[in-house]
Amino acid sequence: MSDEDALLSAIEAHPEEDTPRLMYADWLDEHGRPLRAEFIRVQCAVKQLEHRPADEQRRHVSLWRRQEELLDLHRRDMLGALGAELTYFDVIFDRGFVSELTVSAPVFLRHAASVRALRPTPRIRVTRGGGTSFAPLLRCPELGLVESLLVGHDPDVWSAIGEPEASAFAWCSYLGRLEVLDLAANNIGDAGLAHLAPGANLPVLSELNLSGNEITDGGVETLIGSPLWPRLRRLDLSGNPLSDAAADLLTAAARTDLEHVSLRFTNIGPDGHLRLLNRFGGRVDLF
């Protein structure tokens, strides 16, 4: 293991501590990367001041100004080639390292090696995962780093993925870290949901958005009886052709750990609404 790998491993092992980060900054100075080193030191200093009194923060306003200068003028030094394609709002840094990254599927695919090189591994959200990016994305090993995936349907750019493509999730082996899957408005029906429901390759999925699709009461029954169901904490089924039968299925499927379920714009009537409200209270969104 190289000195750099050892330092990065120490940062990963002690994420709340500044000392390993500052040691890495010293190493960067010694290896000709002073701006990157300065950025780590500045952000560590800013973090320490965040909860200090306002008067004390004002005495160190130059630190915030320098942080913004480094981000505005030296983004490539912080992020490499990936930085050229990201906006200010796409990246959240924590004490000198990327902690959250939001990137479109095309950019993710172009810079997969740069994403893989980020250490510690940030929380990664991939958007616009539909269209021509969908199949390549499911074949990309770096998808295994992604925690949130939005398979967007943009009617002005590409069509919905539909049932056959939805079934591709069943064989994708790179979904082990995926916690959030958004498949809104993709013409997915009960057959497509049946491919997702076994969930063997989705071991940590806890949030599923199936709004605006073609899921029926039968699809809800399949989902509730599947291995995926106990892992879900948030579920969006709004805009699907569901009836009071779906309300009965959800009400009977006792779940104290389901934090939120959305059933807006369905065919569930007042009686079904009442049963859902009695069961889930404020955790169900009906209107």
Sequence and secondary structure as in RCSB ss.txt:
>XXXX:A:sequence
MSDEDALLSAIEAHPEEDTPRLMYADWLDEHGRPLRAEFIRVQCAVKQLEHRPADEQRRHVSLWRRQEELLDLHR
RDMLGALGAELTYFDVIFDRGFVSELTVSAPVFLRHAASVRALRPTPRIRVTRGGGTSFAPLLRCPELGLVESLL
VGHDPDVWSAIGEPEASAFAWCSYLGRLEVLDLAANNIGDAGLAHLAPGANLPVLSELNLSGNEITDGGVETLIG
SPLWPRLRRLDLSGNPLSDAAADLLTAAARTDLEHVSLRFTNIGPDGHLRLLNRFGGRVDLF
>XXXX:A:secstr
  HHHHHHHHHHH TT SHHHHHHHHHHHHTT HHHHHHHHHHHHHHHHTTS HHHHHTTHHHHHHHHHHHHH H
HHHHGGGGGG  GGGEEEETTEEEEEEEEHHHHHHTHHHHHH SS  EEEEE   GGGHHHHHT GGGGG SEEE
    TTT    HHHHHGGGGT S  TT  EEE TTS  BHHHHHHHTT TT TT  EEE TTSB  HHHHHHHHT
STTGGG SEEE TTS   HHHHHHHHHS  SS  EEE TTSS  HHHHHHHHHHHGGGEE  
